[in-house]
Each structure stands twice: as C-alpha cells, then as structure tokens.
C-alpha cells in the first residue's frame, strides 16, 4: 500500500488512544514510513465524506470597507499622523 500524500510505503500500525475511557482504546491502521501519515477506518471514512474532492479551499476577494482596515484606523475621532522616524502618532 502506498501513501496518499507522498507515495511512500505504508506499514501496519496499532494505533492506541490511552485517554479513551469506554470502548476500544486501540485500532489497526497504516502509517507512512516517509511522512508519518496515519490512516485508519475512521480517517478513511471521514475523507470519503468530504464535499470538496480537491481538498483546496476557494479564496474569496477582500471586500473594501471598515473591516478590511487595521484596528487603529477604525477608532472614532482619532487622527493619525506619521512622524519623521516612521511611527504613527494619534
């Protein structure tokens, strides 16, 4: 079996969660020898349920307005001036 991230060799791994108080603490899965990627039945099932098969997010353009400005510019009634050393004063 090869890794889905790096095409490295996947080996059998016994994965244990010692903080589980009920049920099985350990399960069988696979671990990549190159990148350390771990896959078990739960991880594989969750990956099948994803709605975006490419795995990438769509970036949205920034909207102009008060939320896109730094916090110090949003203060009501403050005047900002730059000094000779490049620092902003109010």
Secondary structure per residue as TSV (DSSP state, phi and psi in degrees):
chain	resnum	aa	ss	phi	psi
A	1	X	-	360.0	139.6
A	2	X	B	-111.9	154.3
A	3	X	-	-71.9	139.6
A	4	X	T	-75.2	-16.0
A	5	X	T	-94.3	-44.3
A	6	X	T	-126.3	2.1
A	7	X	-	62.8	22.8
A	8	X	-	-80.5	176.0
A	9	X	B	-79.1	127.9
A	10	X	E	-97.2	135.6
A	11	X	E	-121.4	155.2
A	12	X	E	-61.4	140.3
A	13	X	E	-142.7	136.8
A	14	X	E	-94.0	113.2
A	15	X	E	-101.8	122.0
A	16	X	E	-121.0	139.1
A	17	X	-	-117.7	106.5
A	18	X	T	-80.2	-5.1
A	19	X	T	-91.2	-5.8
A	20	X	-	-72.8	129.6
A	21	X	-	-97.7	-24.5
A	22	X	S	-126.6	150.6
A	23	X	S	79.1	-161.9
A	24	X	-	-78.2	133.4
A	25	X	S	-86.9	-24.6
A	26	X	E	-120.8	150.0
A	27	X	E	-144.6	160.7
A	28	X	E	-92.9	143.3
A	29	X	E	-157.1	-163.5
A	30	X	E	-130.2	145.7
A	31	X	E	-129.3	136.9
A	32	X	E	-80.4	133.4
A	33	X	T	-72.8	-23.4
A	34	X	T	-89.4	-52.8
A	35	X	T	-106.3	-11.0
A	36	X	-	84.7	6.9
A	37	X	-	-58.0	133.4
A	38	X	E	-114.9	134.3
A	39	X	E	-133.5	128.9
A	40	X	E	-131.1	-173.3
A	41	X	H	-63.6	-38.3
A	42	X	H	-68.7	-45.4
A	43	X	H	-62.0	-45.5
A	44	X	H	-63.0	-40.1
A	45	X	H	-64.9	-41.8
A	46	X	H	-66.1	-36.1
A	47	X	H	-68.5	-30.4
A	48	X	H	-70.9	-25.9
A	49	X	T	-84.7	-5.7
A	50	X	-	-64.6	146.9
A	51	X	S	-87.4	-24.2
A	52	X	-	-107.6	100.5
A	53	X	T	-67.6	-20.6
A	54	X	T	-77.1	-21.8
A	55	X	-	80.4	2.4
A	56	X	-	-104.9	153.4
A	57	X	-	-97.8	149.4
A	58	X	-	-87.7	123.9
A	59	X	-	-85.0	141.6
A	60	X	-	-103.7	146.9
A	61	X	-	-69.2	147.5
A	62	X	-	-71.5	137.7
A	63	X	-	-91.5	138.2
A	64	X	-	-71.7	148.6
A	65	X	S	146.6	-175.4
A	66	X	G	-65.8	-26.4
A	67	X	G	-77.3	-16.9
A	68	X	G	-89.3	-5.7
A	69	X	S	-92.6	152.6
A	70	X	-	-59.6	156.2
A	71	X	H	-58.7	-38.4
A	72	X	H	-68.2	-18.9
A	73	X	H	-85.0	-16.7
A	74	X	H	-86.5	-11.5
A	75	X	S	-62.5	133.7
A	76	X	T	-72.5	129.8
A	77	X	T	76.6	10.4
A	78	X	-	-94.4	139.7
A	79	X	-	-107.1	129.6
A	80	X	-	-111.2	127.0
A	81	X	E	-129.2	149.9
A	82	X	E	-96.6	136.4
A	83	X	-	-91.2	176.1
A	84	X	T	-63.7	-30.3
A	85	X	T	-86.8	6.0
A	86	X	S	90.8	1.4
A	87	X	-	-88.0	148.1
A	88	X	E	-90.9	136.9
A	89	X	E	-121.6	154.3
A	90	X	-	-107.2	360.0
